[in-house]
């Protein structure tokens, strides 16, 4: 009898046995200690699989690892050559994506998270908002059609309280505090990590609502290329392509895309008389067209056995029309964006043969945005304002790995300059800059062979904001001023794997948001600054239980469920108030308490069938000194969100249905203006051949113009056709 080959590969145990004809060919995987198993062929005798199960069960205890080796060899000797061409791999039921030093190790984080892999959107049309809004705890808001300004909300936190990262580098700017999700094409994405309520220490500064970390495509050690084309309703067209070149030590990835849409969808126009439905009529949206393009270059070079250098250069350009509230066909107002960013990071492992890994990031970002309303078609005065933002940051991350503990240290420094200029008179109206120093620590301890993980994190930030000058609408220049903040936030987390099916995670921490430049210093006189603003703070706590059902051959095998509760108490919330002249100012007025429930189930009754269901329930209460806002719900948040995804595969065909239902939302703090309940349904048919694929997609087949921002209706039914060719 040929000797079996046994080896460990990370968290997997593989073994091979020589061929024989006693049993039918089968692939046997077992469900023990969080390990997954899927049977492929029937077995003639139950004796051998029973013995095999026993030898694998004891492998769940690391202390018996070597006994497992001996037991397996004994099993193979006893069975002789009765096993035929076995190639068995045991892997975790929910394998986490491979991560590099400096990225989050999802196997050891206590955060509530979701991961969206690129495979989910490969070969089909999608934008970032449509991809993440189906995740539990996530809501997105958009101003209109394709390419419109869009933001994300996590667990009831506003978009200013949610930081979006690209490869671990924060994208939210100091001027407005939020980030436009439409400026990240999904064709350049490898995966998206959504952290609800807790920001992992690897990402540096934390935010009140959580974090969204977008990981761009990595270079590959093989040569490949692909081309994707999309056409559809509203004169929508998209073309994207990527090419990867592999060398002995260097790999290079180049990706580019172009997108355009007229966004001339039909809406019901109330003719300015919302109280009278008799004069309503259908009209196409005017001046909502978009053209955007992006390019990505990534280069990875191997400097030594465990040291490599990654470089990323990204460029983005968007020209976007902005429709008027009365949908006038004469409006030509636009908002154009150009941005460039550069990131290089050095990663090395086992420095001087010690268990220390290091990652160093240098990031440079430049963005220009031009708001052009020269004819005063949307505002009260003629405007052509150019906003310029430049950011430089340096971050070092170090991980010390012990047998029963680990220590993470993050040190960072960043500088951001922001200015806006009135292009009509060629005069700079305001110039501000922000300097940030950070120190973040996290110490984790492992117990019961890493079944129990506890972590304590501490974040420190020193922030200095400087106003060089600001000129209001009357030409009066403000005095120079400085504003300094100190942030000190602790965070405690725990994850306990009770057994192979049940795990528990809990967190509590304090999180902070720094006021933006516009909130502090104002902009052009229409919005006054308030340099007395205090930091927004929130104490967040959550607890979640994940259960995965394992039973070999059972139709519920691999079904997983997550149930979570969260409680957030926010203080010094920054809100905007307006006087009789329409001049606004930011103030620390409100406190808020958010309680919520999250539920998620992933169900695989057959290899060809998948069903996912998500539910998020929110209950928010504002405490305010103003009776008009006191005991009201936070605006812009749906109190109930439900999502259902069904996927069925027949041979090489894939049929998908995505349904979303949201209800109970208010547009403003007095809760006097209700948002409409939303029900959407998207269907798609996907066919994959060896080297190309085709997808037919129908979005929002109910054909209802839902509104996420007041007076900004979204498109009705949209139909898209996508073709992709793979050069491998």
HUBELZI-V645407 format. One record per residue. RES is the residue in one small letter. SS is DSSP state (a for helix, b for strand, c for the rest). NEAR is the number of other C-alpha atoms within 12 Angstrom. D_FIRST is the distance of its C-alpha to the first C-alpha in Angstrom with 1 decimal. Layout:
BEGIN
RES_SS_NEAR_D_FIRST ; RES_SS_NEAR_D_FIRST
END
This chain:
BEGIN
x_c_17_0.0 ; x_c_18_3.8 ; x_c_18_6.4 ; x_c_29_9.0 ; x_b_19_12.4 ; x_b_23_15.3 ; x_b_20_18.9 ; x_b_18_22.4 ; x_b_12_24.8 ; x_c_14_28.3 ; x_c_22_28.3 ; x_b_23_25.1 ; x_b_28_21.5 ; x_b_24_18.8 ; x_b_29_15.0 ; x_b_25_12.7 ; x_b_30_9.4 ; x_c_22_7.8 ; x_c_22_9.8 ; x_c_19_9.8 ; x_c_16_13.1 ; x_c_19_13.3 ; x_c_25_15.4 ; x_c_20_17.9 ; x_c_24_17.5 ; x_c_26_19.0 ; x_c_26_20.1 ; x_c_35_20.5 ; x_c_37_23.0 ; x_c_38_24.6 ; x_c_34_28.2 ; x_c_30_28.4 ; x_c_30_30.6 ; x_c_37_32.0 ; x_b_35_28.7 ; x_b_34_28.7 ; x_c_30_26.5 ; x_c_30_26.9 ; x_c_25_25.1 ; x_c_19_24.7 ; x_c_17_23.2 ; x_c_16_23.4 ; x_c_21_20.6 ; x_c_17_20.4 ; x_c_15_19.9 ; x_a_12_21.4 ; x_a_17_19.1 ; x_a_26_16.3 ; x_a_29_18.8 ; x_a_18_20.9 ; x_a_23_18.2 ; x_a_30_17.5 ; x_a_28_21.3 ; x_a_22_21.7 ; x_a_28_19.4 ; x_a_42_21.3 ; x_a_29_24.7 ; x_a_24_24.8 ; x_a_31_24.2 ; x_a_33_27.8 ; x_c_22_29.1 ; x_a_19_28.8 ; x_a_13_29.3 ; x_a_17_26.0 ; x_a_20_24.1 ; x_a_20_22.1 ; x_a_20_21.6 ; x_a_27_20.2 ; x_a_27_17.5 ; x_a_19_16.6 ; x_a_24_16.9 ; x_a_34_14.6 ; x_a_27_11.8 ; x_a_19_12.6 ; x_a_28_12.7 ; x_a_31_9.3 ; x_a_21_8.1 ; x_a_17_10.8 ; x_a_25_10.1 ; x_c_23_6.6 ; x_c_24_6.3 ; x_c_29_10.0 ; x_c_37_10.9 ; x_c_30_12.0 ; x_c_23_12.9 ; x_b_30_14.0 ; x_b_23_16.5 ; x_b_31_18.3 ; x_b_29_21.4 ; x_b_34_23.7 ; x_b_28_27.2 ; x_b_28_30.7 ; x_c_31_32.6 ; x_c_27_35.5 ; x_c_19_34.2 ; x_c_23_37.1 ; x_c_22_37.8 ; x_c_20_36.9 ; x_c_21_39.9 ; x_c_29_41.3 ; x_c_34_43.2 ; x_c_34_46.6 ; x_c_37_45.3 ; x_c_35_44.9 ; x_c_24_41.5 ; x_a_25_41.5 ; x_a_28_38.9 ; x_a_32_41.5 ; x_c_38_44.8 ; x_c_42_46.8 ; x_c_43_48.8 ; x_b_49_48.9 ; x_b_39_47.6 ; x_b_33_46.5 ; x_b_31_44.5 ; x_b_31_45.2 ; x_b_26_42.7 ; x_a_26_43.9 ; x_a_17_41.6 ; x_a_24_44.1 ; x_c_28_46.9 ; x_c_34_45.2 ; x_c_37_46.9 ; x_c_41_49.8 ; x_c_41_53.2 ; x_c_35_53.6 ; x_c_29_55.7 ; x_a_39_55.0 ; x_a_33_57.2 ; x_a_35_55.6 ; x_a_38_52.1 ; x_a_38_52.9 ; x_c_40_55.4 ; x_c_37_52.7 ; x_c_44_51.2 ; x_c_44_52.2 ; x_c_45_55.2 ; x_b_48_56.2 ; x_b_45_59.4 ; x_b_40_60.8 ; x_b_37_64.3 ; x_b_35_65.6 ; x_c_32_69.1 ; x_c_41_68.7 ; x_c_44_66.7 ; x_c_45_64.0 ; x_c_44_64.2 ; x_c_42_66.6 ; x_c_36_66.5 ; x_b_32_63.8 ; x_b_40_62.8 ; x_b_44_60.2 ; x_b_42_60.9 ; x_b_48_58.5 ; x_c_52_59.2 ; x_c_47_62.9 ; x_b_48_63.3 ; x_c_34_65.4 ; x_a_37_64.2 ; x_a_37_65.9 ; x_a_44_63.8 ; x_b_44_60.4 ; x_b_48_59.2 ; x_b_42_57.2 ; x_b_37_55.0 ; x_b_38_53.6 ; x_c_42_50.6 ; x_c_42_51.9 ; x_b_41_55.5 ; x_b_40_58.3 ; x_c_42_60.2 ; x_c_36_63.0 ; x_c_39_66.2 ; x_c_39_68.9 ; x_c_37_71.6 ; x_c_25_70.5 ; x_c_28_67.4 ; x_c_32_65.5 ; x_c_33_63.2 ; x_c_32_63.3 ; x_a_38_59.9 ; x_a_37_60.9 ; x_a_42_60.8 ; x_c_42_56.9 ; x_c_43_55.3 ; x_a_40_52.0 ; x_a_45_50.5 ; x_a_43_50.2 ; x_b_32_48.3 ; x_b_29_44.7 ; x_b_33_45.1 ; x_b_38_47.9 ; x_b_41_47.7 ; x_b_42_50.4 ; x_b_41_51.2 ; x_b_49_53.6 ; x_c_52_56.0 ; x_c_50_54.1 ; x_c_50_53.7 ; x_c_47_50.8 ; x_a_49_51.9 ; x_a_45_50.2 ; x_a_43_52.8 ; x_c_46_55.7 ; x_c_50_58.9 ; x_c_46_58.5 ; x_c_46_60.4 ; x_c_44_61.7 ; x_c_46_59.8 ; x_b_48_56.4 ; x_b_49_54.9 ; x_b_49_53.4 ; x_b_40_51.2 ; x_b_39_50.6 ; x_b_34_47.8 ; x_b_36_48.3 ; x_c_34_45.7 ; x_c_35_43.6 ; x_c_36_43.0 ; x_c_26_39.7 ; x_c_20_37.6 ; x_c_20_37.7 ; x_c_22_40.8 ; x_b_24_42.0 ; x_b_27_45.3 ; x_b_29_46.7 ; x_b_30_50.1 ; x_b_33_51.4 ; x_b_29_54.7 ; x_b_33_56.5 ; x_b_26_59.8 ; x_b_28_61.5 ; x_c_27_64.5 ; x_c_27_67.3 ; x_c_22_66.8 ; x_b_31_63.6 ; x_b_30_61.6 ; x_b_36_58.7 ; x_b_32_56.8 ; x_b_35_54.0 ; x_b_31_51.7 ; x_b_35_49.2 ; x_b_31_47.5 ; x_b_30_44.8 ; x_b_26_44.5 ; x_b_24_41.5 ; x_c_18_41.8 ; x_c_15_39.9 ; x_c_22_41.7 ; x_b_25_44.1 ; x_b_28_43.7 ; x_b_34_46.8 ; x_b_37_47.4 ; x_b_36_50.7 ; x_b_38_51.7 ; x_b_33_55.1 ; x_b_34_56.7 ; x_b_30_60.1 ; x_b_39_61.4 ; x_b_31_64.7 ; x_b_33_66.2 ; x_c_32_69.8 ; x_c_36_69.2 ; x_c_31_72.1 ; x_c_33_71.0 ; x_b_29_73.5 ; x_b_31_74.7 ; x_b_31_77.5 ; x_b_27_80.4 ; x_c_20_82.8 ; x_c_20_85.7 ; x_c_18_86.3 ; x_c_14_87.2 ; x_c_14_84.2 ; x_c_10_86.5 ; x_c_12_87.4 ; x_a_14_84.6 ; x_a_13_87.1 ; x_a_14_87.4 ; x_c_16_83.6 ; x_b_17_82.2 ; x_b_17_79.0 ; x_b_18_78.8 ; x_b_27_76.3 ; x_c_35_75.4 ; x_c_32_77.2 ; x_c_32_76.1 ; x_c_41_72.6 ; x_c_35_70.9 ; x_b_38_68.2 ; x_b_34_66.7 ; x_b_36_64.0 ; x_b_33_61.6 ; x_b_35_59.1 ; x_b_32_56.9 ; x_b_37_54.0 ; x_b_32_52.7 ; x_b_35_49.7 ; x_b_35_48.4 ; x_b_33_45.5 ; x_b_30_45.2 ; x_b_24_42.6 ; x_b_17_44.7 ; x_b_16_42.0 ; x_c_14_38.3 ; x_c_22_39.3 ; x_b_25_42.9 ; x_b_26_44.1 ; x_b_32_47.4 ; x_b_37_48.0 ; x_b_35_51.3 ; x_b_38_52.7 ; x_b_33_55.9 ; x_b_37_57.2 ; x_b_32_60.4 ; x_b_32_61.8 ; x_b_32_65.1 ; x_b_36_66.6 ; x_b_35_70.0 ; x_b_39_70.7 ; x_b_41_73.9 ; x_c_38_75.1 ; x_c_35_76.9 ; x_c_27_80.1 ; x_c_26_80.5 ; x_c_25_83.0 ; x_c_33_80.6 ; x_c_22_83.4 ; x_c_20_82.6 ; x_c_18_84.6 ; x_c_26_82.3 ; x_c_26_80.6 ; x_c_33_79.4 ; x_b_34_76.0 ; x_b_34_73.5 ; x_b_32_71.5 ; x_b_35_68.7 ; x_b_28_67.3 ; x_b_31_64.6 ; x_b_28_62.5 ; x_b_33_60.0 ; x_b_31_58.0 ; x_b_35_55.1 ; x_b_30_53.2 ; x_b_36_50.7 ; x_b_34_48.9 ; x_b_35_45.6 ; x_b_31_43.9 ; x_c_27_41.3 ; x_c_21_40.8 ; x_a_20_44.2 ; x_a_12_44.2 ; x_a_11_40.7 ; x_c_14_42.3 ; x_c_19_41.0 ; x_b_25_44.0 ; x_b_31_43.9 ; x_b_36_47.1 ; x_b_36_48.4 ; x_b_35_51.9 ; x_b_38_53.6 ; x_b_31_56.8 ; x_b_37_58.3 ; x_b_31_61.5 ; x_b_35_62.8 ; x_b_27_66.0 ; x_b_34_67.4 ; x_b_29_70.7 ; x_b_30_71.9 ; x_b_32_75.2 ; x_b_32_76.9 ; x_b_32_79.6 ; x_b_29_82.3 ; x_c_24_85.3 ; x_c_19_87.2 ; x_c_19_86.7 ; x_c_26_85.2 ; x_c_26_82.9 ; x_c_20_84.6 ; x_c_15_88.1 ; x_c_18_88.6 ; x_c_20_87.6 ; x_b_29_84.3 ; x_b_32_82.0 ; x_b_32_79.9 ; x_b_32_77.2 ; x_b_36_74.7 ; x_b_33_72.9 ; x_b_37_70.0 ; x_b_32_68.2 ; x_b_34_65.5 ; x_b_29_63.8 ; x_b_34_61.1 ; x_b_31_58.9 ; x_b_36_56.1 ; x_b_35_53.8 ; x_b_39_50.8 ; x_b_36_48.9 ; x_b_36_46.0 ; x_b_27_45.1 ; x_b_24_41.7 ; x_c_18_41.4 ; x_c_15_38.7 ; x_c_19_40.9 ; x_b_24_43.6 ; x_b_27_44.6 ; x_b_31_48.0 ; x_b_39_49.2 ; x_b_34_52.4 ; x_b_36_54.2 ; x_b_31_57.4 ; x_b_36_59.2 ; x_b_30_62.6 ; x_b_34_64.0 ; x_b_29_67.4 ; x_b_36_68.6 ; x_b_34_71.9 ; x_b_40_73.4 ; x_b_38_76.6 ; x_b_35_78.3 ; x_b_31_81.1 ; x_b_30_83.8 ; x_c_21_83.4 ; x_c_20_86.8 ; x_c_16_88.7 ; x_c_13_86.2 ; x_b_21_86.2 ; x_b_29_83.4 ; x_b_36_83.8 ; x_b_40_81.4 ; x_b_37_79.0 ; x_b_37_76.7 ; x_b_37_73.8 ; x_b_37_71.2 ; x_b_29_69.5 ; x_b_33_66.5 ; x_b_28_64.7 ; x_b_33_61.6 ; x_b_32_59.5 ; x_b_37_56.7 ; x_b_36_54.4 ; x_b_33_51.6 ; x_b_32_49.8 ; x_b_34_46.8 ; x_b_30_45.2 ; x_b_25_41.7 ; x_b_19_41.2 ; x_c_20_38.4 ; x_c_19_35.7 ; x_c_27_37.7 ; x_c_28_38.2 ; x_b_28_41.9 ; x_b_33_43.5 ; x_b_33_47.2 ; x_b_35_49.3 ; x_b_29_52.9 ; x_b_40_54.4 ; x_b_33_57.8 ; x_b_37_59.5 ; x_b_32_62.7 ; x_b_32_64.7 ; x_b_27_68.0 ; x_b_30_69.7 ; x_b_28_73.0 ; x_b_33_74.6 ; x_b_32_77.5 ; x_b_32_80.1 ; x_b_25_81.6 ; x_b_28_84.0 ; x_b_36_84.5 ; x_b_31_87.3 ; x_c_26_88.2 ; x_c_26_89.8 ; x_c_12_93.3 ; x_c_17_92.4 ; x_c_14_92.4 ; x_b_21_89.9 ; x_c_24_88.2 ; x_c_16_88.1 ; x_c_19_85.0 ; x_b_22_83.0 ; x_b_22_79.8 ; x_b_29_77.6 ; x_b_26_75.0 ; x_b_27_72.3 ; x_b_23_69.9 ; x_b_30_66.8 ; x_b_26_64.8 ; x_b_36_62.1 ; x_b_31_59.6 ; x_b_38_56.5 ; x_b_35_54.1 ; x_b_38_50.8 ; x_b_36_48.1 ; x_b_35_44.8 ; x_b_33_42.9 ; x_b_30_39.6 ; x_c_23_40.2 ; x_c_24_36.8 ; x_c_29_34.2 ; x_c_30_36.8 ; x_b_25_40.2 ; x_b_31_41.7 ; x_b_34_45.3 ; x_b_38_47.2 ; x_b_34_50.9 ; x_b_38_53.3 ; x_b_32_56.9 ; x_b_39_58.7 ; x_b_35_62.0 ; x_b_41_62.3 ; x_b_43_65.1 ; x_b_42_66.6 ; x_c_44_69.1 ; x_c_41_72.1 ; x_c_37_72.1 ; x_a_41_74.7 ; x_a_40_76.5 ; x_a_33_76.7 ; x_a_39_78.0 ; x_a_46_80.3 ; x_b_36_80.9 ; x_b_39_81.2 ; x_c_35_84.3 ; x_c_26_86.6 ; x_c_25_85.3 ; x_b_26_82.8 ; x_b_29_84.1 ; x_c_32_81.9 ; x_c_27_81.8 ; x_c_29_81.0 ; x_c_21_81.1 ; x_c_29_77.9 ; x_c_29_75.5 ; x_c_33_71.7 ; x_b_35_70.0 ; x_b_34_67.7 ; x_b_35_65.3 ; x_b_32_63.3 ; x_b_43_60.2 ; x_b_38_57.9 ; x_b_36_55.0 ; x_b_32_52.3 ; x_b_34_49.4 ; x_b_31_46.6 ; x_b_34_43.4 ; x_b_31_41.4 ; x_b_36_38.2 ; x_c_34_37.0 ; x_c_31_33.2 ; x_c_23_32.0 ; x_c_23_29.0 ; x_c_24_30.2 ; x_c_18_33.8 ; x_c_20_36.5 ; x_c_24_37.7 ; x_c_29_34.4 ; x_c_35_35.1 ; x_c_31_38.8 ; x_b_30_40.6 ; x_b_31_44.1 ; x_b_34_46.4 ; x_b_32_49.7 ; x_b_37_52.0 ; x_b_32_55.5 ; x_b_39_57.6 ; x_b_35_61.0 ; x_b_39_63.0 ; x_b_35_66.4 ; x_b_38_68.1 ; x_b_29_71.3 ; x_b_29_73.8 ; x_b_34_72.6 ; x_b_35_74.3 ; x_b_31_76.3 ; x_b_26_78.8 ; x_b_25_82.4 ; x_b_15_85.0 ; x_c_13_88.8 ; x_c_7_91.4 ; x_c_12_91.2 ; x_c_15_87.5 ; x_c_20_86.7 ; x_b_24_83.5 ; x_b_29_82.4 ; x_b_32_79.3 ; x_b_27_79.7 ; x_b_29_77.6 ; x_b_28_78.6 ; x_b_34_75.9 ; x_b_31_73.3 ; x_b_37_70.5 ; x_b_33_68.0 ; x_b_37_65.0 ; x_b_29_62.8 ; x_b_38_59.9 ; x_b_32_56.9 ; x_b_38_53.8 ; x_b_33_51.3 ; x_b_36_48.3 ; x_b_32_45.7 ; x_b_31_42.8 ; x_b_30_41.5 ; x_b_30_38.6 ; x_b_22_38.8 ; x_b_21_36.7 ; x_c_22_34.8 ; x_c_20_37.9 ; x_b_25_40.5 ; x_b_28_41.7 ; x_b_30_44.8 ; x_b_32_46.3 ; x_b_33_49.4 ; x_b_36_51.4 ; x_b_38_54.6 ; x_b_39_56.9 ; x_b_36_60.1 ; x_b_38_62.7 ; x_b_29_65.8 ; x_b_36_68.0 ; x_b_30_71.4 ; x_b_32_73.8 ; x_b_27_76.2 ; x_c_27_79.1 ; x_c_16_82.7 ; x_c_16_83.7 ; x_c_14_84.3 ; x_c_17_83.3 ; x_c_25_79.7 ; x_c_21_79.3 ; x_c_22_76.8 ; x_c_29_75.6 ; x_c_36_72.1 ; x_c_40_70.7 ; x_c_34_71.4 ; x_c_39_68.8 ; x_c_44_66.0 ; x_c_39_64.9 ; x_c_36_64.7 ; x_b_32_62.1 ; x_b_39_59.3 ; x_b_37_56.7 ; x_b_36_54.0 ; x_b_33_51.8 ; x_b_32_49.1 ; x_b_29_47.3 ; x_b_31_44.8 ; x_b_26_43.3 ; x_b_22_40.9 ; x_b_17_40.9 ; x_c_14_38.7 ; x_c_18_40.1 ; x_b_21_43.3 ; x_b_29_44.0 ; x_b_28_47.0 ; x_b_32_48.4 ; x_b_30_51.3 ; x_b_34_52.7 ; x_b_32_55.5 ; x_b_36_57.6 ; x_b_30_60.4 ; x_b_34_62.6 ; x_b_28_65.8 ; x_c_27_68.5 ; x_c_36_69.4 ; x_b_27_72.7 ; x_c_26_73.8 ; x_c_24_76.0 ; x_c_32_76.6 ; x_c_23_79.4 ; x_c_23_77.0 ; x_c_16_79.9 ; x_c_18_78.0 ; x_b_25_75.0 ; x_c_27_72.1 ; x_c_25_70.9 ; x_c_24_67.8 ; x_b_29_65.1 ; x_b_27_62.8 ; x_b_35_60.7 ; x_b_30_58.1 ; x_b_33_56.0 ; x_b_31_53.9 ; x_b_36_51.7 ; x_b_31_49.6 ; x_b_35_46.9 ; x_b_29_45.1 ; x_b_25_42.4 ; x_c_18_41.5 ; x_c_13_39.2 ; x_c_18_41.8 ; x_b_25_44.7 ; x_b_29_45.8 ; x_b_31_48.9 ; x_b_36_50.3 ; x_b_28_53.4 ; x_b_34_54.8 ; x_b_31_57.8 ; x_b_33_58.8 ; x_c_29_61.3 ; x_c_23_61.7 ; x_c_20_64.3 ; x_c_24_66.6 ; x_c_24_68.2 ; x_c_32_69.6 ; x_c_33_68.4 ; x_b_32_70.1 ; x_b_37_68.3 ; x_b_30_71.3 ; x_c_23_74.8 ; x_c_27_76.3 ; x_b_31_73.1 ; x_b_36_71.6 ; x_c_38_68.1 ; x_c_38_67.2 ; x_c_33_66.8 ; x_c_28_64.3 ; x_b_36_62.6 ; x_b_29_60.4 ; x_b_32_58.0 ; x_b_31_55.8 ; x_b_35_53.1 ; x_b_33_51.2 ; x_b_33_48.5 ; x_b_27_46.9 ; x_b_24_43.8 ; x_b_19_43.6 ; x_c_16_40.0
END
